[in-house]
Amino acid sequence: MEFSAVLRSRRSIRAFSDRPVQKDTINDILLDAIESPSSSNTQPYKVAVADGDTCKQLGQELLSRYYKINKIQRLPLPLKLFSAATSQAMPDGDYKPILGKYPGIFQNRRMATGKGLYDTLGIARGDKQARDEAMARNFTFFDAPVAIFVFIHPSMKFTALVDSGIMMQSLMLSATDRGLGTCPQGALGMWRSPLEKYFDIPKGYKLVCGLALGYPKEDDKVNLYRPEKLSLDELIIVKK
Ligand SMILES: Cc1cc2nc3c(=O)[nH]c(=O)nc-3n(C[C@H](O)[C@H](O)[C@H](O)COP(=O)(O)O)c2cc1C
């Protein structure tokens, strides 16, 4: 593909076909991602690649945790606290998500994006169950046959976050160029312990984000969603 066509056609994919991704293809994509720039070439990231049975089993474990905490959230307060303490399903990720409202204009953008996605899926605003089910699909990676988990070394502070973001974008563009789809997933940072069971995560590395990888399901309307991007005017800070 022409490079700008790759850039412009990449969109988050939230329905994958069951077509497997060959190991060589995964490796080629990762080799492209490795070419990314990083601060002083520190490359303070590592990835854990879950495919085959590992992907399926991990997905089921994450999904079961999601259902557990979802149920706990609906309990009356004293029971909620007790269940939270005993459930072993409470999020144990390395970076806590922003809970509640996002600050300022970011909340408006978040809401607009969520609404656009639910409209595409035909989910009504008040249909909590359908929204929860849509959210649940994150944990089985939207049926993708591969899930990639990105870890950073926190000793590199904010540069590790910048570097890992650039690396993830390289990975996603390389995948797009090969006809594959991706969805970066902050939701996959909620639990770290299920990953410990499958991967020997080097000491000190922190889970920052996950990413679903696979061939897009052709006839699924969710993949047609095109959220609005900034205009040039909104992006550029005006000169004095
Ligand atoms: C760091 C990060 C975390 C994200 N987490 C999720 C997620 O947990 N679930 C999800 O469905 N999409 C997630 N996304 C995808 C965004 O919603 C998506 O990138 C945004 O709406 C713009 O759409 P586009 O990727 O199709 O351009 C995430 C994206 C980024 C960059």
Ligand as a Chemical Component Dictionary entry (heavy atoms), coordinates in Angstrom:
data_LIG
# 
_chem_comp.id                   LIG 
_chem_comp.type                 NON-POLYMER 
_chem_comp.pdbx_formal_charge   0 
_chem_comp.three_letter_code    LIG 
# 
loop_
_chem_comp_atom.comp_id 
_chem_comp_atom.atom_id 
_chem_comp_atom.alt_atom_id 
_chem_comp_atom.type_symbol 
_chem_comp_atom.charge 
_chem_comp_atom.model_Cartn_x 
_chem_comp_atom.model_Cartn_y 
_chem_comp_atom.model_Cartn_z 
_chem_comp_atom.pdbx_ordinal 
LIG C1  C1  C 0 -3.775  3.834  24.520 1  
LIG C2  C2  C 0 -5.072  3.404  23.866 2  
LIG C3  C3  C 0 -5.953  2.625  24.588 3  
LIG C4  C4  C 0 -7.137  2.192  23.976 4  
LIG N1  N1  N 0 -7.971  1.354  24.678 5  
LIG C5  C5  C 0 -9.056  0.836  24.054 6  
LIG C6  C6  C 0 -9.837  -0.160 24.693 7  
LIG O1  O1  O 0 -9.569  -0.579 25.809 8  
LIG N2  N2  N 0 -10.888 -0.674 24.013 9  
LIG C7  C7  C 0 -11.225 -0.245 22.752 10 
LIG O2  O2  O 0 -12.208 -0.753 22.186 11 
LIG N3  N3  N 0 -10.495 0.691  22.115 12 
LIG C8  C8  C 0 -9.417  1.233  22.724 13 
LIG N4  N4  N 0 -8.614  2.122  22.076 14 
LIG C9  C9  C 0 -8.964  2.537  20.704 15 
LIG C10 C10 C 0 -9.487  3.961  20.675 16 
LIG O3  O3  O 0 -10.815 3.988  21.127 17 
LIG C11 C11 C 0 -9.367  4.458  19.233 18 
LIG O4  O4  O 0 -8.011  4.519  18.889 19 
LIG C12 C12 C 0 -9.985  5.823  19.050 20 
LIG O5  O5  O 0 -11.375 5.788  19.270 21 
LIG C13 C13 C 0 -9.727  6.339  17.641 22 
LIG O6  O6  O 0 -10.209 5.434  16.678 23 
LIG P1  P1  P 0 -9.272  4.760  15.585 24 
LIG O7  O7  O 0 -8.204  3.953  16.280 25 
LIG O8  O8  O 0 -10.210 3.878  14.820 26 
LIG O9  O9  O 0 -8.662  5.851  14.767 27 
LIG C14 C14 C 0 -7.450  2.602  22.653 28 
LIG C15 C15 C 0 -6.540  3.388  21.959 29 
LIG C16 C16 C 0 -5.365  3.784  22.541 30 
LIG C17 C17 C 0 -4.384  4.597  21.739 31 
# 
loop_
_chem_comp_bond.comp_id 
_chem_comp_bond.atom_id_1 
_chem_comp_bond.atom_id_2 
_chem_comp_bond.value_order 
_chem_comp_bond.pdbx_ordinal 
LIG C1  C2  SING 1  
LIG C2  C3  SING 2  
LIG C2  C16 DOUB 3  
LIG C3  C4  DOUB 4  
LIG C4  N1  SING 5  
LIG C4  C14 SING 6  
LIG N1  C5  DOUB 7  
LIG C5  C6  SING 8  
LIG C5  C8  SING 9  
LIG C6  O1  DOUB 10 
LIG C6  N2  SING 11 
LIG N2  C7  SING 12 
LIG C7  O2  DOUB 13 
LIG C7  N3  SING 14 
LIG N3  C8  DOUB 15 
LIG C8  N4  SING 16 
LIG N4  C9  SING 17 
LIG N4  C14 SING 18 
LIG C9  C10 SING 19 
LIG C10 O3  SING 20 
LIG C10 C11 SING 21 
LIG C11 O4  SING 22 
LIG C11 C12 SING 23 
LIG C12 O5  SING 24 
LIG C12 C13 SING 25 
LIG C13 O6  SING 26 
LIG O6  P1  SING 27 
LIG P1  O7  DOUB 28 
LIG P1  O8  SING 29 
LIG P1  O9  SING 30 
LIG C14 C15 DOUB 31 
LIG C15 C16 SING 32 
LIG C16 C17 SING 33 
# 
